[in-house]
Amino acid sequence: MGPEAILLSIRDRAGEGSYRFACPTCTHTIEKPADRKVVALLLSAGVELDEKARQAEQTAHDEMAELEPRPAGPPLTVDDLITFHFLLEDDEELSRLLPRG
């Protein structure tokens, strides 16, 4: 089976997805998961990307981005995450900051 018989779909920004092909014995479509290493190997062997799947994923991502606008304010930093981590460990400070209802 050559690279032209395999179709690769990348489904997330991490570069993972799946690949599919028709089984030469039973002719059923076989789909397998593909981590980043498998994706890289398939691409280097000449396997083409499934443009329809890639466009559908991009459209879904774009629609989600439209529904959830980025909140105002500066981007979250590593220091912010560390501060938040320690805040979550301090029950008294956390209860003081949470609204009472």
N, C-alpha and C positions, 0 to 999 in steps of 0.2 A: 504494500500500500504506500503510495507516494504522498507528499505533503498536500497535493491538490485534492486528495480525498478526505482531508480533515478540515473542519471548520472550528475556529477558535473564537470564543466570546470572552471578553474581559468585562467583569461586572462591577468592579469597585476601584476606587482610587489606589488601593494597595497593589493593584496589578494582578489580582486573582480572578478566576473565572472558571470556565469549563471548556472542554473540547468535545466534539462529536464527529462520528463517522459511521458509515454503513458497514455492518459486519460482513466480511466477504463470504462467510459461510451461510448465514441465515438471512442476510440483507436487512435485519432490524437495525434501527438507529441506536447506537450506543453513545451515552453521554457520560463523561468522567470529569471529576473536579480537577482544577489545575491551579496549583499554588504558583507563586512568582517564579520559582525555578523552572517548573514545567512550562509556564507561559514563555519564558525566555528561550528555553530549548526549542519549543515548537516554532517560535518566530524565527530563530536562527536557522531552522531547517527549511524555512520557506512556507510554513503554514500561514494562510491568510486569515485576517480578522473578519468576523461576521459583522459587516457594517450595519445591518438592520438592528442587531442586538445592541451594538455600541450606541447607535443613535437613539434607540428606545431608552437605554439606561441614562444617556445624557439628557434626554427630554424629561424623564422622571426626576432626575436630579435638579434640573432647572426649575421645574414646577414646584418642587419642594422648597427650593431656595426662595421662590416668589412668595410662598405661603408663610415662610418663617424669616422675616427680615432680620438682619443683624441688629442686635440691640445697640443703642447709642452708648458711647463711652470708649475708653481706650481698650485695646486688646488685652486679654488675660495673659499674665506673665507667669513664669516659674515661681517668682516670689509670691504672687497672689495665691497660687496653689498651695505653697508651703504654709502661708498664713491661714488659709482656709482649713488645711489639714489639722493644724494645731487648735483652731477654733472648734472643730468638731470633737476634739478630745476633751475640751473644757466644758463640762456640763453646765456649770454656773454661768459662764460667759454666754454660752449658746442660749440658755433659757432667758437671759436678760435681753438678748438681741431679737429673739423671736416674738412676734406679736401675740398678745394674749387674746383669747377669744372664747 
